[in-house]
Amino acid sequence: EVQLVESGGDLVHPGGSLRLSCLASGFTFSRHDMHWVRQPTGKGLEWVSTITTSGDTYFPRSVKGRFTISRDNGKNSLFLQMNSLTAGDTALYYCTRGALGFCSGGSCYGKDAFDVWGQGTMVTVSS
Amino acid sequence: DIVMTQTPLSLPVTPGEPASISCRSSQSLLDNDDGSIFLDWYLQKPGQSPQLLIYTLSFRASGVPDRFSGSGSGTYFTLNISRVEADDVGVYYCMQHIDFPYTFGQGTKLQI
């Protein structure tokens, strides 16, 4: 069964740090780009980070310079290191898999759609 | 950043009736190299993680009923449900991933 299981969420003080983990199973982890998406309670979805199969990383301005994404293909694991946390970072953090997609007739489809989601891990930043 | 705007934000529906959700992007999501449109639709059912419904504008994800369809072009997109069922309730999100930062719409709450 294809599965993503997040862990590491906790209550942390403003200015603190936290490291989230995501353990993947049931698929060849190294072949997929991986992503983090967060959702404040009762609100919408926000993309947080991407790491490609080649190790390139991307972040929105809201977390750039504070968050780091990494992966360990040998352990089928994805990580999100979060520093200088603020109340605005309080959210449920999801690990998601980027689809491989397919190509046909000169066009490619589905690449990096978020086709598998974990159950999320809660991060609360509060004094 | 590409801004994604969904309408309506709330959609009361009657089982068996059709439903339609719109999504507009502030820039074209058309990849000029291969003609693909990098627009996906997700459904978050109550108490659950989001799930992929539609990718690359109009392709249904595995296991998604053919009652769901996606269409559009360039900057205007639509998710259609031909006959709403009770299990379809939840919040629907569009998302663009043609360019970083990837961005989601605000979400449309479908309620029976």
Interface residues (C-beta under 8 A of the other chain):
Chain A: H35 V37 G44 L45 E46 W47 T50 Y58 F59 P60 R61 Y94 A99 G101 G106 S107 C108 Y109 G110 D112 A113 F114 D115 W117 G118 Q119 G120
Chain B: D1 D34 G35 S36 D40 Y42 Q44 S49 P50 Q51 L52 Y55 T56 F59 A61 V91 Y93 M95 H97 F100 P101 Y102 T103 F104 G105 Q106 G107
